[in-house]
């Protein structure tokens, strides 16, 4: 994964300075020049915010003045593309909100749509969504009919309830279903890029409104496009991991009569950074064919001594009456930046069509090199 320096680093600031000088030759740009020496310890989003604020300082005036400067940079500066667009679109949205008028609001939405092909404007439109959700959604509805793939994708991605790297939009979270018409317009889109965003948006909604998501997916499957099944499966992935009965049934994983033998672990003590291997057998004891979504759950020890489960995919299988399969998996506890491991009691269980088996317990050891386990 690229580092923050590779995305918004000193060279990005230099390119932004060059583009703005081309667009506004007389501007001093002291704040932008100072920002170049301050980005080092900052996260990617903090870097974008720093450059956004520097632009607003160096280019004072009303929204229209900033709009003109950005359009000149777009038309005259070849370097005006890539990750420097993030702070630029952020500045446009901020200045439009500060203006408070509908003319500036609409102009900013239009320019963000024009710039999104150079780098997605999904982060910037969050400020406009927070400022006037109904007006913004009305404009976004028009984007779903755009001939530009990037603009259609912006319609779905920019309105996601839990868009990564972005600020939340409480008005979207407080209005279940407000963004569903956008997804309805795009779930059969010709572009995989757009459909993937639709699925991720649907998955975001499932965190708070599973019934709404299942109902939406059911409607789509009643009027599918060639790839609707894939969109729905990806959009329901969190509900499937949670064992949500209606989501499982919608994908063909109904109630099943099965016998689970296991999981059986190859060890009960796992060194920090090591792995544990487990096996299990599953037999269809019912009189009907059974379609099974087979996952496993690792119950990690928390800092307070309790446990929290995380579900991992294993396989999907269809078993005839009496048929038996065996599954084998090795799970690693190698340190990664997105997971904190705490030494002590852990467990693994199988999950078949949302029903969890017995747990197999084991102990995860403490680090031996002085590294904190919860880094």
HELIX and SHEET records of a PDB file:
HELIX    1   1 UNK A    4  UNK A    7  1                                   4    
HELIX    2   2 UNK A   10  UNK A   23  1                                  14    
HELIX    3   3 UNK A   30  UNK A   35  1                                   6    
HELIX    4   4 UNK A   44  UNK A   58  1                                  15    
HELIX    5   5 UNK A   63  UNK A   76  1                                  14    
HELIX    6   6 UNK A   84  UNK A   99  1                                  16    
HELIX    7   7 UNK A  102  UNK A  115  1                                  14    
HELIX    8   8 UNK A  125  UNK A  131  1                                   7    
HELIX    9   9 UNK A  133  UNK A  143  1                                  11    
HELIX   10  10 UNK A  149  UNK A  157  1                                   9    
HELIX   11  11 UNK A  170  UNK A  173  1                                   4    
HELIX   12  12 UNK A  180  UNK A  186  1                                   7    
HELIX   13  13 UNK A  192  UNK A  206  1                                  15    
HELIX   14  14 UNK A  210  UNK A  222  1                                  13    
HELIX   15  15 UNK A  228  UNK A  235  1                                   8    
HELIX   16  16 UNK A  237  UNK A  241  1                                   5    
HELIX   17  17 UNK A  245  UNK A  250  1                                   6    
SHEET    1   A 3 UNK A 258  UNK A 265  0                                        
SHEET    2   A 3 UNK A 275  UNK A 284 -1                                        
SHEET    3   A 3 UNK A 324  UNK A 332 -1                                        
SHEET    1   B 5 UNK A 269  UNK A 270  0                                        
SHEET    2   B 5 UNK A 360  UNK A 364  1                                        
SHEET    3   B 5 UNK A 344  UNK A 352 -1                                        
SHEET    4   B 5 UNK A 290  UNK A 301 -1                                        
SHEET    5   B 5 UNK A 307  UNK A 319 -1                                        
SHEET    1   C 4 UNK A 269  UNK A 270  0                                        
SHEET    2   C 4 UNK A 360  UNK A 364  1                                        
SHEET    3   C 4 UNK A 344  UNK A 352 -1                                        
SHEET    4   C 4 UNK A 355  UNK A 356 -1                                        
END                                                                             
